[in-house]
């Protein structure tokens, strides 16, 4: 039997990455189309948010993909925002676990009605990813249900970088569990609906 060369392994690895990107693109396109069709949530991200840099090899490859939504039932403000939380969908391939994770999260803010910020661009990736993945200790989190559900409050809600973020609540789902369009709608938008029903995390609660 002929052994596979290192070069062939590299080529095959890139093929897998491209195929994975194509599948993630189909998933995100489906979610955005369903937001338009069902009129339950509005998607604020024309393009998915991602981190990239030319200064480090790990910044040459997209490892997470973020879409941002709001509940159509929340009151519409003068700009694009609604007077309610943001709902974040994040596919993360660099979790440190054995499989990629989908974060389905609710972000509550102070005085979103006063935001002058109007257009979310791919460069705003860190605004949503940093508190959620929390590699820099921005949040105080508590995990429940075997680590799949989380609630957390920001340590400094006056930090202007995060525009008055107060708290995040959400669930973690293995990407491989989303194995069809009906499942995707149920898990992602169903998750947003459950988070909407829970209401805002009270800041006096122990988290």
C-alpha positions in Angstrom: 0.0 0.0 0.0 1.4 3.4 -1.0 1.7 5.8 1.9 0.2 9.2 1.7 2.9 11.9 1.5 3.0 14.9 3.8 2.2 17.1 0.8 -1.0 15.1 0.0 -2.0 15.4 3.7 -1.7 19.2 3.4 -3.7 19.4 0.2 -6.4 17.1 1.7 -6.5 19.3 4.9 -7.2 22.4 2.8 -9.9 20.6 0.9 -11.6 19.7 4.2 -11.4 23.4 5.3 -12.9 24.7 2.1 -15.7 22.1 2.3 -16.3 23.1 5.9 -16.4 26.8 4.9 -19.0 26.0 2.2 -21.2 24.2 4.7 -21.0 27.1 7.2 -21.8 29.5 4.4 -24.9 27.5 3.6 -26.0 27.4 7.2 -25.6 31.2 7.7 -27.3 31.9 4.4 -30.2 29.7 5.5 -30.5 31.5 8.9 -30.5 34.9 7.2 -33.1 33.9 4.7 -35.3 32.4 7.5 -35.0 35.7 9.4 -36.5 37.5 6.4 -39.1 34.9 5.7 -40.4 34.3 9.2 -40.1 37.9 10.4 -39.4 36.8 13.9 -35.8 38.1 14.1 -33.9 40.7 12.0 -30.3 40.0 11.0 -28.0 43.1 11.5 -25.0 41.5 9.8 -24.9 41.7 6.0 -21.5 40.0 6.1 -20.5 37.6 8.9 -18.1 38.9 11.5 -14.6 37.3 11.6 -11.2 38.1 12.9 -8.2 38.3 10.6 -4.7 39.7 10.7 -1.6 39.5 8.5 0.6 39.6 11.5 0.1 36.1 12.8 -0.5 32.8 11.0 -3.6 32.0 13.1 -5.1 35.2 11.7 -4.8 34.0 8.1 -7.6 31.5 8.6 -11.2 32.2 9.7 -11.9 30.2 12.8 -15.2 31.7 14.0 -18.2 33.1 12.2 -20.7 35.5 13.8 -24.2 36.7 12.9 -26.1 39.3 15.0 -29.9 39.4 15.3 -32.6 41.2 17.2 -36.2 40.2 18.1 -38.7 41.8 15.7 -41.2 42.1 18.6 -38.9 44.6 20.3 -39.6 48.3 19.7 -37.9 49.8 16.7 -35.6 52.8 17.4 -34.8 55.6 15.0 -31.7 53.9 13.7 -31.4 50.2 12.7 -31.6 49.0 16.3 -34.5 47.8 18.4 -34.9 48.5 22.0 -33.9 45.1 23.3 -31.1 42.6 23.5 -28.9 41.4 20.7 -28.9 37.7 19.8 -25.6 36.3 18.6 -24.9 33.2 16.6 -21.2 32.2 16.6 -19.6 29.1 15.0 -16.3 28.6 16.7 -13.7 26.1 15.5 -11.0 26.9 18.0 -12.7 26.0 21.3 -10.0 23.7 22.6 -12.6 20.9 22.6 -12.7 18.0 20.3 -15.4 19.5 18.0 -16.5 22.9 16.8 -19.1 24.7 19.0 -22.1 26.9 18.1 -22.7 29.6 20.7 -26.3 30.9 20.8 -26.3 33.9 23.1 -28.3 36.9 24.3 -26.4 40.2 25.0 -28.1 42.9 27.2 -26.9 46.5 27.1 -27.3 49.8 28.9 -29.2 52.4 26.9 -29.1 50.8 23.4 -31.4 53.6 22.4 -28.5 56.1 22.7 -26.2 54.2 20.4 -24.8 56.3 17.5 -23.3 53.2 16.0 -25.4 52.1 13.1 -23.6 49.6 10.8 -22.0 46.4 12.0 -18.9 45.6 9.9 -16.7 42.4 9.9 -14.1 44.4 11.9 -16.5 44.6 14.8 -15.8 40.9 15.5 -14.0 41.5 18.8 -17.0 43.5 20.2 -19.0 40.3 20.2 -16.4 37.5 20.3 -14.2 38.8 23.1 -16.9 38.8 25.9 -18.4 35.6 24.7 -15.3 33.5 24.4 -13.8 35.5 27.2 -10.2 34.8 26.8 -9.2 38.0 28.5 -11.4 37.8 31.6 -13.9 40.4 30.6 -16.9 38.5 32.0 -17.7 36.5 35.2 -19.4 33.4 34.0 -21.3 30.5 35.6 -21.9 27.3 33.6 -24.8 24.9 34.2 -26.3 21.8 32.6 -23.0 20.1 32.1 -21.3 23.2 30.9 -23.7 23.7 28.0 -25.5 26.7 29.4 -24.0 29.9 30.8 -24.9 33.2 32.3 -22.4 36.0 32.9 -22.1 39.6 33.8 -19.4 42.0 32.6 -16.9 43.1 35.2 -16.8 46.7 34.0 -20.0 47.7 32.2 -18.7 51.2 31.8 -15.9 50.0 29.5 -16.7 52.0 26.3 -15.2 49.3 24.1 -18.3 47.1 24.7 -20.9 49.9 24.5 -22.5 49.3 27.9 -22.7 45.5 27.8 -24.3 44.2 31.0 -24.7 40.5 30.7 -24.7 37.5 28.4 -26.8 34.4 28.6 -26.7 31.4 26.2 -26.2 27.8 25.3 -23.4 25.8 23.6 -24.3 23.3 20.9 -21.9 21.0 19.0 -21.9 22.1 15.3 -22.4 18.5 14.2 -25.8 18.5 16.0 -27.1 20.9 13.4 -27.4 18.4 10.6 -30.3 19.8 8.6 -32.2 23.0 7.9 -35.2 22.1 10.2 -32.7 21.3 13.0 -30.9 24.6 12.3 -34.0 26.6 12.7 -35.1 24.8 15.8 -31.8 25.0 17.5 -30.8 28.6 16.6 -34.0 30.5 16.5 -35.6 28.2 19.1 -32.6 29.0 21.3 -33.1 32.8 20.8 -36.8 32.5 21.7 -36.0 30.6 24.9 -33.4 33.3 25.8 -36.0 36.0 25.1 -38.4 34.3 27.4 -35.9 34.2 30.2 -35.6 37.9 30.4 -32.6 40.0 31.3 -30.1 38.6 33.8 -30.5 40.5 37.0 -27.2 42.0 38.0 -27.7 41.2 41.7 -27.9 37.5 41.0 -24.9 35.4 41.9 -23.2 34.3 38.6 
